[in-house]
């Protein structure tokens, strides 16, 4: 896109001179098909920059593609359609336009941006942790595609950050459900949720609490080996966490201490996280 990405700013003064002055009071607007591809494209840019409704710019970008197919401006207009749909929060439409761009111009310099825009259209739909997280999974996959397909692009760096945030979101959802079961003393169901966080989301901010909640659940069930092992992992990785202090007090109150015991799934996690034994 001539070195400029959508949203990077548009040449307001030049566009105003070219179009507003040219269409002064009393002059009837010419039909769009009487303009060149560049002129229609710039009308779309002007509308996107100054108009009240961003999606009004779509008319111009779509007309460029219709009237002047297979031209450089048609290509640029297509990526701008994706961008404009995204700005208007029309996320499925943004993905459709971005996918069409990738289908038609897979080797173009803006292909990384089109792929990133597809992932972003999922990411920007992520709701709070109390809602279904299907969109979060799609955002994760989309960001992963950007990172793996264009690792050296500027969009890969942004995708890595957003991938981590979305990953944390999924862990937060598991924690929310686990706390719900724990509060109602459905310990087995709660353990299943906290286990997912410890086993699959170890790099998130929720692991320390998940280990502590496992200590609570296992002690409530009388499974002391598992409780002690969870606390041992917590102490090794998060000894400064208030969750470790809480777990230590719970164990001490029952005459126990953090210690890797038994041969359950937590002992495997202990060997991996503490001993570095992955085989």
Buried (B, 14 or more C-beta within 10 A) or exposed (E): BEEEEBEEEBBEEEBBEBBEEEEEEEEEEEEBEEBEBBBBBBBBBBBBBEEEEBBBBBBBBBBBBEBBEEBEBBBBBBBBBBBBBBBBEBBEBBBBBBBBBBEEBEEBEBBBBBBBBBBBBBBBBBEEBEEEBEBBEBBBEBBBBBBEBBEEBEBBEBBBEBBBBBBBBBBBBBBBBBBEBBEEEBBEBBBBBBBBBBBEBBEBEBBBBBBBBBBBBBBBEEBBBBBBBBBBBBBBBBEEBEBBBBBBEBBEEEEBEBBBBBEBEBBBBBBBBBEEEEE
